[in-house]
């Protein structure tokens, strides 16, 4: 079902039949959907992926891939990209933190389970790469196609049997149709229209974040570390927020900041205004200013701590932002989207092999085992960090203590060996097991 461009390279199929049958239909070709599709295709399943946009397309993100995300790319089979050896992919050796008068370099730790480097790539490149990788593995991709709703197996609407779609074509006409499939992967992002159509709404008790970013030229040579800042202010007052400067392969940087909805400033500030104020305060020798900006400044919500549940409903599996899988400690979502995609694909493949829906429950069990307790701790963290006083204490008393910061660094980046290779592993694993799963 995959087309080629005449050179043998896979391309998206853009003219679907009115009725199509597949083993699995994946709604959304972002990191979660594309990864799930590739894992399913590798298992020999017939997969159709439906994406409303057309690649390449931009997404709001910090463009940072921590060692956890690097490992996820390796498991997906994108080894050269994971090493930063492909144009557009930039490699870093750690994180440089700024807070108060302290600047602290934190190299990525050398651990048995994790790479010791990070990479950056724009979401325009990253998402396109993953979508192409899914197609190269055998998945069929329909771009510029909108999913309009679920197809139900029976009038009781207890079991999905596919989705309906609509596509506006170049000649001005609109085509509609149906993909019938026994399993539907819901990977349509934070707002998840399909998730809502399935009766799954966001749990507003779970944390939510907002981030804003812009691209800038700069004058900083050899920027080989990601950079984080505990110095985001509004009218001179410290906010419970986090800023970043992440270097990209084209010589630009992604500059942005974000905060959690536990902060009283969540809705009462100008995100763009604070970003501009922060950029204006940067050292002149960095060469980052209003004049060096290019492209649009954009913001987006960050759904955290499994804030749309259950992950499985009547043959549909929610993956990535549609399930609210962003890490509340650091705002990272890509690694968890890919990891969840692998777990969802394994459960779906097993359920298809045995014609047994009960086996789909292996997916939420696997997610809970991997991150459930850690995400529960993240909910507590999000509530505490909404207080500017706590942020000030972290900046003034935490930053000058390298040993403490190395522990916090590992904890927030979720870089822990499951076999507890050292004391930090034992503490993080012990805390994660001691609390109920999120």
Secondary structure as UniProt FT lines:
FT   STRAND          3..4
FT   STRAND          10..11
FT   STRAND          19..27
FT   HELIX           31..42
FT   TURN            43..44
FT   STRAND          47..50
FT   STRAND          64..65
FT   HELIX           67..76
FT   HELIX           79..82
FT   TURN            83..84
FT   TURN            87..88
FT   STRAND          90..92
FT   STRAND          94..99
FT   TURN            100..101
FT   STRAND          102..107
FT   TURN            112..113
FT   STRAND          118..120
FT   HELIX           123..136
FT   TURN            137..138
FT   STRAND          140..142
FT   STRAND          145..152
FT   TURN            155..156
FT   STRAND          160..168
FT   TURN            170..171
FT   STRAND          174..186
FT   HELIX           193..197
FT   TURN            198..199
FT   TURN            204..205
FT   STRAND          208..217
FT   TURN            221..222
FT   STRAND          226..229
FT   STRAND          233..234
FT   TURN            235..236
FT   STRAND          237..238
FT   STRAND          241..247
FT   TURN            249..250
FT   STRAND          252..260
FT   TURN            261..262
FT   TURN            264..268
FT   HELIX           271..280
FT   HELIX           284..286
FT   HELIX           290..292
FT   STRAND          293..304
FT   STRAND          312..313
FT   TURN            314..315
FT   STRAND          316..318
FT   HELIX           320..323
FT   TURN            328..330
FT   HELIX           334..354
FT   HELIX           357..361
FT   HELIX           362..367
FT   HELIX           368..372
FT   HELIX           373..385
FT   HELIX           388..393
FT   HELIX           394..398
FT   TURN            399..400
FT   HELIX           402..413
FT   TURN            418..419
FT   HELIX           423..434
//
